[in-house]
Amino acid sequence: MKLTTYLPMLALLAIFTFSCSSEDLQENSIDNSILKNAPTAKVIELEILELINNHRTGLNLAPLNNLSIIKSVAFTHTDYMVSVNQVNHDNFFQRKSSLVQHASATKVTENVAYAYSSAESVVNAWLNSPSHKANIEGDFTDFDISAEKNSEGKWYFTNIFIKR
């Protein structure tokens, strides 16, 4: 194949595995009422959590506990990404601070993704990325995920891991 054929595919791969943080854009602040009312889990979210825990236990790592406050915080970011139509880690510090304050987190990290159509495809993409895989296999105690579709039916994902 020619280089001109590979370049667009590499650009798409880079977009789908985007993994840097920024504090430049404003995200709605995390409201305490949101923290108390986690959205109901979707099938794709439950599948992702199960796949991640299966991966961890296959490596003799402890499975992670689901924590509704993490789901609530993840939802605020997924909803934000859908509204700006961009996968990003904007305002990560705000999510981290909220989880330190409300969930006694001592360590917080996240994986985000866009446009994967199944739990298997997004988890496989994260496992094929060294930084995302390190989060999945990291020294954490709890996690949860939010998956939301945009108006075109494309999924956005925010998977947050914490250690308490």
C-alpha positions in Angstrom: 0.0 0.0 0.0 1.1 3.5 -0.6 1.9 6.0 2.1 -1.1 8.1 1.1 -3.3 5.2 2.0 -1.7 4.7 5.4 -1.7 8.4 6.5 -5.5 8.8 6.8 -5.7 5.5 8.8 -2.9 6.6 11.1 -4.7 9.9 11.7 -7.9 8.1 12.6 -6.0 5.8 14.9 -4.4 8.8 16.6 -7.8 10.5 17.1 -9.4 7.4 18.5 -6.7 6.8 21.0 -6.3 10.4 22.1 -4.8 10.5 25.5 -3.7 13.9 26.8 -5.2 16.2 29.4 -6.1 19.9 29.1 -7.6 22.4 31.5 -8.3 25.0 28.8 -12.0 24.5 28.0 -14.7 25.0 30.5 -16.8 22.0 31.5 -19.8 22.3 33.6 -18.8 22.0 37.3 -19.7 18.7 38.9 -22.9 19.3 40.9 -23.4 17.5 44.2 -26.9 16.4 43.1 -25.3 14.6 40.1 -22.9 12.8 42.4 -25.8 11.3 44.3 -27.8 10.2 41.3 -25.8 8.0 39.0 -27.3 7.2 35.7 -28.6 3.6 35.2 -26.0 1.4 33.7 -26.3 0.5 30.0 -25.6 -3.0 28.7 -22.4 -1.8 26.9 -21.1 -0.2 30.1 -21.7 -3.4 32.1 -19.9 -5.4 29.4 -16.9 -3.1 29.4 -16.6 -3.4 33.2 -16.8 -7.1 33.0 -14.2 -7.3 30.2 -11.8 -5.1 32.2 -12.2 -7.2 35.4 -11.8 -10.4 33.4 -8.6 -9.1 32.0 -7.4 -8.1 35.4 -8.2 -11.4 37.1 -6.5 -13.2 34.2 -3.3 -11.4 35.3 -3.9 -12.3 38.9 -4.8 -8.6 39.7 -7.7 -7.8 42.0 -11.0 -7.1 40.3 -12.2 -3.5 40.7 -15.4 -2.5 42.5 -18.0 -0.4 40.7 -18.7 2.9 42.5 -21.7 4.9 41.6 -20.0 8.2 42.4 -17.4 7.4 39.7 -20.2 6.7 37.2 -21.7 10.1 38.0 -18.4 11.9 37.5 -17.7 9.9 34.3 -21.1 10.8 33.0 -20.5 14.5 33.4 -17.4 14.2 31.2 -19.0 11.9 28.6 -22.0 14.3 28.3 -19.5 17.1 27.9 -17.6 15.3 25.1 -20.9 14.6 23.3 -21.9 18.3 23.6 -18.5 19.5 22.1 -18.4 16.6 19.7 -14.8 15.9 20.6 -13.0 13.1 22.5 -10.8 14.7 25.2 -9.5 14.8 28.8 -10.6 18.5 29.3 -10.9 19.5 32.9 -9.6 16.2 34.3 -8.3 18.0 37.4 -11.9 18.9 38.2 -13.1 15.3 38.0 -10.1 14.2 40.1 -10.7 16.8 42.8 -14.4 15.8 43.0 -13.4 12.1 43.5 -10.7 13.0 46.1 -13.3 15.0 48.0 -16.4 12.8 47.6 -14.9 9.2 47.2 -11.7 9.5 49.3 -9.7 8.8 46.2 -5.9 9.0 46.6 -5.2 8.3 42.9 -7.4 9.0 39.8 -6.9 8.3 36.1 -9.2 7.9 33.1 -9.5 6.4 29.6 -11.7 8.0 27.0 -12.7 6.8 23.6 -15.0 7.6 20.7 -16.8 5.7 17.9 -16.3 2.1 19.0 -19.4 0.1 18.4 -19.0 -2.6 21.0 -17.6 -3.3 24.5 -15.0 -5.7 23.0 -13.8 -3.1 20.4 -13.2 -0.3 22.9 -11.6 -2.5 25.5 -9.3 -4.1 22.9 -8.3 -0.6 21.7 -7.4 0.4 25.2 -5.5 -2.8 25.8 -3.5 -2.2 22.6 -2.5 1.3 23.8 0.3 1.2 26.4 -1.0 4.2 28.5 -4.6 3.0 28.5 -3.5 -0.6 29.3 -1.5 0.8 32.2 -4.6 2.3 33.6 -6.6 -0.9 33.2 -3.9 -2.9 34.9 -2.9 -0.2 37.4 -3.0 -0.2 41.2 -6.7 0.9 41.6 -9.5 -0.3 43.8 -12.6 1.1 42.1 -13.9 2.1 38.6 -16.9 2.8 36.6 -17.8 4.0 33.1 -20.1 6.2 31.2 -21.0 5.5 27.5 -23.3 8.0 25.6 -24.2 8.3 22.0 -24.1 11.5 20.0 -26.8 12.6 17.6 -25.2 10.4 14.8 -25.3 7.3 17.0 -21.6 7.2 17.7 -20.5 6.2 21.3 -18.3 8.3 23.5 -16.7 6.6 26.6 -15.2 7.8 29.9 -13.8 5.1 32.1 -12.4 6.4 35.4 -10.2 4.4 37.8 -9.5 5.4 41.4 -7.6 4.1 44.4 -9.0 4.5 47.9 
